[in-house]
Amino acid sequence: MTQAISDTHLAEYHKHGYTVVERFFSGDQLTRCRDEIEQLLAVSEPDERSHVEHTFPLGVASVMSRSFKGISAVDKDIHTDALNATFVDEHLLDFARQVIGVEHPLMVFGYLRAKYPGGAFDQPLHRDIDNTYVVPREDPRHHHLQAFVYWDDVTEELGPTTVVSEAAGKGAPPVLGRDRDHLSRFFGARPFDDNALRPDLYDAEHKVLVPAGSVLLYSMNTLHRGTHFAAPHGRRAVTHMAFRNPANNWQGIDGYGRRTFDPLMVRFLTGATPQQRTAIGFPSVDSDYWTAETLLGVAERYPEMDMSPYRTAPSPA
């Protein structure tokens, strides 16, 4: 089960650019999601950077697994229905609606990442401007909400995320850290040590040390970073997702259209609620996309999908 995100968390988010909801996922839901992660990671091979990454919708279709880099051959499907549903959890979507100010916030990417000992995970502070063509703008209509869900207890030794309050980061250049390093490859600008430039930013860091099931919600404008994975053993599994105003097509780095024939995507869309489908770009119930012809066509493409919510919706004005 999940808990509603409180007004206190919303106020904290607006003040600092981030908020942490401990034990957002708990009970049987947490147990089932962790079990699904174990199944998925059991057939995954860490890459040269000592981490594993799977994009949404998660799972392994046995008929396709032999062609996936980093996936061991498996003889049966691995379905992660409970975990996939958490990417578009109703309380998470409700928070996104309040922050972004639109009825149907769009999830623009989602993935599971597991980190293991041996990787170079210590990052400079940065904003996630690799998720947009431009830079963040302080306007709800241009807001880009991101979330990390931690599926393992996060300790000092497991490379915790750090965040800096927007008040402390005020005046910092929009391009910092890894983003400046990325740009230097194209424009020849010399990378420099942001720590030496603005040591106060690192002094103001807050480490996200939380129990399993907790979520960090933060703005694209919020400075943050990954830190060194010091533990000789263990793992830290996180799901990461982001939401934006569907009108802002310049935000977001991923799209799901190219995966609509993936059996994992078909399974997810068939079992999801209309709100959950809308969160990843599917037309909303009240969209003017729906006509007698398109209803028939979509029903033919997804024979097991319940089309009644789209048939009974009032026609757009």
C-alpha positions in Angstrom: 0.0 0.0 0.0 1.0 3.6 -0.4 0.3 6.7 1.6 -1.0 10.0 0.3 1.7 12.6 0.1 0.9 15.2 2.7 0.5 19.0 2.4 3.6 19.2 4.6 5.6 17.4 2.0 4.2 19.6 -0.7 5.2 22.7 1.2 8.7 21.3 1.8 9.0 20.6 -1.9 8.0 24.1 -2.9 10.5 25.5 -0.3 13.5 23.4 -1.0 12.9 21.9 -4.4 12.7 18.4 -3.0 10.9 16.3 -0.3 11.4 12.8 1.0 8.5 10.5 1.9 9.7 7.7 4.0 8.1 4.3 3.6 5.9 5.5 0.8 5.5 1.9 -0.3 5.1 -0.5 2.5 3.5 -3.8 3.6 2.6 -6.5 1.1 3.2 -4.1 -1.8 6.8 -3.4 -0.8 7.4 -7.2 -0.2 6.0 -8.1 -3.7 8.0 -5.4 -5.4 11.2 -6.4 -3.7 10.5 -10.0 -4.7 10.0 -9.0 -8.3 13.3 -7.0 -8.3 15.1 -10.1 -6.9 13.8 -12.2 -9.8 14.8 -9.6 -12.4 18.2 -8.9 -11.0 18.9 -12.7 -10.6 19.1 -13.0 -14.5 20.8 -9.6 -15.0 24.6 -9.2 -15.5 26.2 -5.9 -14.1 28.0 -4.0 -16.9 31.5 -2.6 -16.8 30.3 0.2 -14.5 29.0 -2.3 -11.9 25.4 -1.4 -12.4 22.3 -2.9 -14.0 19.6 -0.9 -15.8 16.2 -1.9 -17.1 13.8 0.5 -18.7 10.0 0.6 -18.1 8.0 -1.5 -18.5 10.2 -3.9 -16.5 10.2 -7.6 -16.9 11.8 -10.2 -19.2 10.0 -11.9 -22.1 11.7 -15.3 -22.6 11.3 -15.2 -26.3 13.3 -12.0 -26.5 15.8 -12.4 -23.6 18.6 -13.8 -25.6 18.9 -10.7 -27.7 19.1 -8.3 -24.7 22.5 -7.1 -23.6 23.0 -7.8 -19.9 20.2 -10.4 -19.7 20.9 -14.0 -19.2 18.9 -16.5 -21.3 15.7 -17.5 -19.4 13.2 -20.2 -20.1 10.1 -18.5 -18.7 8.7 -14.9 -18.7 9.5 -12.7 -15.7 6.6 -10.4 -15.0 6.9 -7.5 -12.6 3.3 -6.2 -12.6 3.4 -4.8 -9.0 6.6 -3.0 -9.7 5.5 -1.6 -13.0 2.3 -0.2 -11.4 4.5 1.8 -8.9 5.8 4.0 -11.7 2.3 5.5 -12.1 1.1 5.1 -8.5 -2.1 7.1 -8.0 -0.7 9.1 -5.0 2.4 9.8 -7.0 0.3 11.0 -10.0 -1.7 13.2 -7.6 1.4 14.9 -6.3 2.5 15.5 -9.9 -0.8 17.1 -10.7 -0.4 19.5 -7.8 3.2 20.4 -8.6 2.8 20.7 -12.4 -0.8 22.1 -12.4 -2.2 19.8 -15.1 -4.8 17.1 -14.9 -2.8 14.5 -16.9 1.0 14.8 -16.1 3.0 12.7 -18.6 5.6 10.2 -17.4 8.5 10.8 -19.9 10.9 8.0 -18.7 11.2 5.3 -16.1 13.8 2.7 -15.3 15.2 0.4 -12.6 18.9 0.8 -11.7 20.9 -1.4 -9.3 24.3 -0.3 -8.2 27.0 -2.7 -6.9 30.5 -2.4 -5.4 33.2 -1.4 -7.7 31.5 1.3 -9.7 32.5 5.0 -10.0 29.3 6.5 -8.7 30.7 9.6 -7.0 29.3 12.5 -9.1 29.7 16.3 -8.9 26.5 18.2 -8.1 24.4 18.7 -11.1 20.9 19.5 -12.4 19.3 16.9 -14.7 19.4 19.2 -17.8 20.2 16.2 -19.9 16.5 15.6 -19.7 15.6 18.8 -21.7 16.8 20.8 -24.7 17.0 24.0 -22.6 17.3 24.8 -18.9 14.8 24.6 -16.1 12.3 27.5 -15.7 10.6 28.4 -12.4 7.0 28.2 -13.5 4.6 25.4 -12.7 3.7 25.0 -16.3 7.3 24.2 -17.1 7.9 22.1 -14.1 9.7 18.7 -14.4 9.1 16.4 -11.4 11.5 13.6 -10.8 11.3 10.7 -8.3 13.7 8.1 -6.9 12.1 5.2 -5.2 14.6 3.3 -3.0 13.9 -0.5 -2.8 16.7 -1.2 -0.3 17.6 0.5 3.0 20.0 3.3 2.0 23.0 3.7 4.4 26.1 5.9 4.3 28.0 3.0 2.7 25.6 2.4 -0.2 26.2 5.6 -2.1 23.3 7.7 -1.0 21.9 10.5 -3.2 22.6 14.0 -1.9 20.4 17.0 -2.6 20.8 20.8 -2.0 18.0 23.1 -1.1 17.1 25.5 -3.9 17.7 28.4 -1.5 21.3 27.3 -1.0 21.7 26.7 -4.7 20.4 30.1 -5.7 22.7 31.8 -8.1 24.6 28.7 -9.1 25.1 28.4 -12.9 22.4 26.3 -14.6 25.0 24.1 -16.1 27.1 22.4 -13.4 29.0 19.1 -12.8 28.6 16.3 -15.3 26.5 18.5 -17.5 29.4 20.9 -18.0 31.6 17.9 -18.6 29.2 16.6 -21.3 29.2 20.0 -23.0 33.0 20.3 -22.9 33.2 17.3 -25.2 31.4 19.2 -27.9 32.5 22.8 -27.4 36.0 22.4 -26.0 35.2 24.2 -22.7 37.6 23.2 -20.0 35.8 21.2 -17.2 36.5 22.6 -13.8 36.0 21.6 -10.2 32.6 22.8 -9.0 33.6 22.0 -5.5 36.4 24.5 -5.7 34.2 27.0 -7.3 31.2 26.7 -4.9 32.3 24.7 -1.8 29.2 26.1 0.0 27.0 23.9 -2.3 28.7 20.8 -1.0 28.6 22.0 2.6 24.8 22.3 2.1 24.3 18.8 0.9 21.6 16.6 2.6 22.1 12.8 2.3 19.0 10.8 1.6 19.4 8.0 4.2 16.1 6.2 4.2 14.4 2.8 4.7 13.3 0.6 1.8 10.1 1.9 0.1 10.9 5.6 0.5 10.7 8.1 -2.3 12.7 11.3 -3.1 10.7 13.8 -5.1 12.7 16.6 -6.6 12.7 19.3 -9.3 14.9 19.3 -12.4 16.2 22.6 -11.0 17.4 20.9 -7.8 21.1 20.2 -7.4 21.9 16.6 -6.5 24.4 13.8 -7.0 25.3 10.2 -6.5 28.0 9.4 -4.0 30.7 6.8 -3.6 29.5 3.2 -3.0 31.8 2.3 -0.1 30.4 -1.1 1.0 32.4 -4.1 -0.2 29.2 -6.1 -0.6 25.5 -5.4 -1.1 23.4 -3.5 -3.6 21.2 -0.5 -4.0 18.2 -0.8 -6.2 16.3 2.3 -7.3 13.5 3.1 -9.7 13.6 6.5 -11.3 10.8 8.3 -13.1 9.9 11.8 -14.3 6.7 13.7 -15.1 6.0 16.9 -17.1 3.3 19.0 -18.6 2.3 17.0 -21.8 2.5 20.2 -23.8 6.2 20.6 -23.1 7.6 18.3 -25.7 11.2 19.6 -25.1 11.3 17.9 -21.7 12.0 14.2 -21.3 14.5 11.9 -22.8 12.5 8.8 -23.6 9.4 7.8 -25.4 7.3 4.6 -25.3 5.8 4.7 -28.8 8.6 2.5 -30.2 7.8 -0.2 -27.6 4.1 -0.5 -28.1 4.5 -3.9 -29.7 6.7 -5.1 -26.9 4.8 -7.9 -25.1 5.7 -6.3 -21.8 4.2 -3.0 -22.9 1.0 -4.7 -24.2 0.6 -6.5 -20.9 1.1 -3.3 -18.9 -1.4 -1.2 -21.0 -4.0 -4.0 -20.9 -3.9 -4.2 -17.1 -3.4 -0.5 -16.3 -6.2 2.0 -15.3 -7.1 4.8 -17.8 -5.2 7.3 -15.5 -2.1 5.1 -15.5 -2.2 4.7 -19.3 -2.5 8.5 -19.7 0.5 9.0 -17.5 2.8 7.4 -20.1 1.2 9.1 -23.1 -1.9 7.1 -23.9 -4.9 9.4 -24.9 -7.0 10.3 -21.8 -10.6 9.3 -21.5 -11.7 12.9 -22.3 -9.3 13.3 -25.3 -10.9 14.3 -28.6 -8.9 11.5 -30.1 -11.7 9.0 -29.3 -14.2 8.4 -32.1 -16.3 5.4 -33.1 -13.5 4.4 -35.5 -10.6 4.8 -33.2 -12.4 2.9 -30.4 -12.8 0.0 -32.7 -9.2 0.1 -33.9 -7.7 0.3 -30.4 -10.0 -2.5 -29.2 -8.8 -4.6 -32.1 -5.1 -3.9 -31.2 -5.6 -4.6 -27.5 -8.4 -7.3 -27.5 -8.2 -7.8 -23.7 -8.3 -4.1 -22.8 -11.5 -2.8 -21.1 -12.6 0.0 -23.5 -15.8 0.9 -21.6 -14.3 4.0 -19.9 -13.4 5.5 -23.3 -16.8 4.6 -24.8 -18.9 6.1 -22.0 -16.9 9.3 -21.6 -18.7 12.5 -22.5 -17.7 14.0 -25.8 -15.2 16.9 -25.6 -16.8 20.3 -25.9 
